[in-house]
Amino acid sequence: GTHFIQLCSKRKIPLIFIQNITGFMVGKNAEHTGIAKNGAKLINAVSNSKIPKITLIVGGSYGAGNYGMCGRAFNPNFLWIWPSSKISVMGGEQAANVLLQLKKYNVKKNKEEWNNEMEMSFYSKLVDQFNNQSNPLYSTARLWDDGIIDPRDTREIILKCLQVVSNRKVKKSKFGLFRM
């Protein structure tokens, strides 16, 4: 992906990112196989590329995957989202499990009262919160995207975006040294 972005930048070919990404894998195996290093290369290429970038979120857009696929933080020229999409740091259940583990640790450390009913209440509130905040209406209301589009209009909208960005002068992209 990094090399592809560099080649498009060299040839001044606009990039279209179509997101349905669960994020970058975490854990011991992923770290040993170089996900942090390789993810950093991709994010470096996306952030330093000066060519026009158009992003479309068609499914999930989670965590660092959102960055690597030119999410709002990387200032794409356009960012559209489908009504069935989700955007969040991580999925509701995954986030609730992580935060539940931290809560249980702190409760145990502080010798506070904790039971299954409290655990289920804590967990379900977090799942509901994350699921609500990952809704495209929530995203659009906060200007995290340029709007929700009807999937049937995708080709026409992408074409219009390409027409708009084709009239812009493209600066030369400068990349640092990539250790492939």
C-alpha positions as semicolon CSV with decimal commas, in nm:
position;residue;x (nm);y (nm);z (nm)
1;G;0,000;0,000;0,000
2;T;0,281;0,239;0,088
3;H;0,460;0,178;-0,240
4;F;0,134;0,219;-0,436
5;I;0,071;0,559;-0,271
6;Q;0,426;0,668;-0,355
7;L;0,385;0,563;-0,719
8;C;0,052;0,749;-0,750
9;S;0,212;1,055;-0,590
10;K;0,504;1,043;-0,833
11;R;0,265;1,023;-1,128
12;K;0,016;1,272;-0,976
13;I;-0,271;1,022;-0,987
14;P;-0,551;1,098;-0,737
15;L;-0,621;0,835;-0,473
16;I;-0,964;0,703;-0,384
17;F;-0,978;0,528;-0,047
18;I;-1,276;0,297;0,003
19;Q;-1,292;0,210;0,371
20;N;-1,424;-0,104;0,530
21;I;-1,145;-0,160;0,775
22;T;-1,147;-0,313;1,120
23;G;-0,830;-0,132;1,218
24;F;-0,476;-0,255;1,255
25;M;-0,436;-0,577;1,445
26;V;-0,305;-0,559;1,798
27;G;-0,141;-0,822;2,012
28;K;0,181;-1,012;2,040
29;N;0,169;-1,192;1,703
30;A;0,077;-0,878;1,508
31;E;0,352;-0,682;1,679
32;H;0,613;-0,950;1,607
33;T;0,517;-0,953;1,239
34;G;0,571;-0,576;1,215
35;I;0,222;-0,424;1,212
36;A;0,337;-0,108;1,394
37;K;0,627;-0,056;1,153
38;N;0,423;-0,131;0,842
39;G;0,122;0,069;0,962
40;A;0,350;0,364;1,032
41;K;0,485;0,346;0,674
42;L;0,134;0,356;0,532
43;I;0,030;0,646;0,754
44;N;0,352;0,830;0,663
45;A;0,280;0,785;0,292
46;V;-0,082;0,900;0,326
47;S;0,009;1,206;0,532
48;N;0,296;1,319;0,307
49;S;0,126;1,261;-0,026
50;K;0,020;1,589;-0,188
51;I;-0,203;1,439;-0,457
52;P;-0,582;1,470;-0,434
53;K;-0,738;1,217;-0,198
54;I;-1,103;1,113;-0,184
55;T;-1,228;0,886;0,093
56;L;-1,549;0,685;0,102
57;I;-1,654;0,490;0,409
58;V;-1,874;0,200;0,294
59;G;-1,856;-0,026;0,599
60;G;-1,663;-0,007;0,923
61;S;-1,386;0,243;0,983
62;Y;-1,207;0,167;1,307
63;G;-0,897;0,286;1,486
64;A;-0,567;0,330;1,309
65;G;-0,722;0,176;0,999
66;N;-0,917;0,499;0,960
67;Y;-0,589;0,693;0,957
68;G;-0,414;0,455;0,717
69;M;-0,707;0,482;0,478
70;C;-0,709;0,864;0,479
71;G;-0,970;0,947;0,741
72;R;-1,063;1,303;0,838
73;A;-0,740;1,351;1,036
74;F;-0,546;1,329;0,708
75;N;-0,750;1,597;0,538
76;P;-0,881;1,423;0,227
77;N;-1,027;1,658;-0,032
78;F;-1,359;1,480;0,013
79;L;-1,482;1,225;0,266
80;W;-1,824;1,064;0,215
81;I;-2,001;0,799;0,420
82;W;-2,275;0,549;0,342
83;P;-2,579;0,533;0,574
84;S;-2,495;0,176;0,681
85;S;-2,137;0,262;0,784
86;K;-1,979;0,281;1,128
87;I;-1,685;0,493;1,242
88;S;-1,521;0,458;1,582
89;V;-1,200;0,391;1,770
90;M;-1,314;0,029;1,794
91;G;-1,637;-0,170;1,793
92;G;-1,875;-0,137;2,085
93;E;-1,821;-0,487;2,224
94;Q;-1,443;-0,466;2,192
95;A;-1,428;-0,125;2,360
96;A;-1,664;-0,236;2,637
97;N;-1,451;-0,545;2,705
98;V;-1,131;-0,339;2,729
99;L;-1,289;-0,079;2,957
100;L;-1,457;-0,352;3,165
101;Q;-1,120;-0,516;3,229
102;L;-0,979;-0,184;3,347
103;K;-1,282;-0,120;3,568
104;K;-1,257;-0,465;3,728
105;Y;-0,887;-0,413;3,792
106;N;-0,951;-0,078;3,964
107;V;-1,243;-0,214;4,167
108;K;-1,029;-0,503;4,287
109;K;-0,735;-0,272;4,364
110;N;-0,955;-0,033;4,562
111;K;-1,145;-0,322;4,730
112;E;-1,479;-0,183;4,617
113;E;-1,805;-0,373;4,580
114;W;-1,860;-0,540;4,243
115;N;-2,107;-0,803;4,123
116;N;-2,243;-0,954;3,800
117;E;-2,536;-0,711;3,787
118;M;-2,303;-0,412;3,811
119;E;-2,076;-0,568;3,548
120;M;-2,360;-0,626;3,301
121;S;-2,491;-0,272;3,353
122;F;-2,146;-0,120;3,300
123;Y;-2,086;-0,334;2,991
124;S;-2,423;-0,273;2,824
125;K;-2,406;0,106;2,879
126;L;-2,065;0,116;2,709
127;V;-2,179;-0,098;2,415
128;D;-2,481;0,128;2,366
129;Q;-2,265;0,443;2,389
130;F;-2,009;0,320;2,135
131;N;-2,276;0,190;1,899
132;N;-2,463;0,522;1,915
133;Q;-2,148;0,727;1,858
134;S;-2,033;0,514;1,564
135;N;-2,353;0,596;1,371
136;P;-2,301;0,797;1,050
137;L;-2,554;1,058;1,169
138;Y;-2,334;1,118;1,474
139;S;-2,029;1,151;1,247
140;T;-2,195;1,387;1,003
141;A;-2,337;1,606;1,279
142;R;-1,979;1,664;1,400
143;L;-1,842;1,729;1,049
144;W;-1,622;1,420;1,058
145;D;-1,728;1,367;0,696
146;D;-1,870;1,570;0,410
147;G;-2,205;1,398;0,425
148;I;-2,398;1,076;0,405
149;I;-2,456;0,967;0,047
150;D;-2,694;0,719;-0,108
151;P;-2,483;0,420;-0,220
152;R;-2,660;0,433;-0,558
153;D;-2,511;0,781;-0,615
154;T;-2,153;0,680;-0,534
155;R;-2,015;0,669;-0,890
156;E;-2,164;1,006;-0,981
157;I;-2,035;1,171;-0,662
158;I;-1,684;1,025;-0,700
159;L;-1,678;1,141;-1,063
160;K;-1,775;1,496;-0,960
161;C;-1,508;1,491;-0,688
162;L;-1,246;1,382;-0,941
163;Q;-1,354;1,662;-1,175
164;V;-1,314;1,917;-0,892
165;V;-0,969;1,798;-0,785
166;S;-0,843;1,768;-1,144
167;N;-0,847;2,148;-1,173
168;R;-0,601;2,189;-0,889
169;K;-0,225;2,215;-0,924
170;V;-0,055;1,925;-0,748
171;K;0,255;1,992;-0,539
172;K;0,545;1,751;-0,539
173;S;0,524;1,494;-0,261
174;K;0,828;1,452;-0,040
175;F;0,863;1,131;0,154
176;G;1,114;1,045;0,419
177;L;1,320;0,731;0,402
178;F;1,111;0,414;0,417
179;R;1,278;0,105;0,555
180;M;1,101;-0,157;0,345
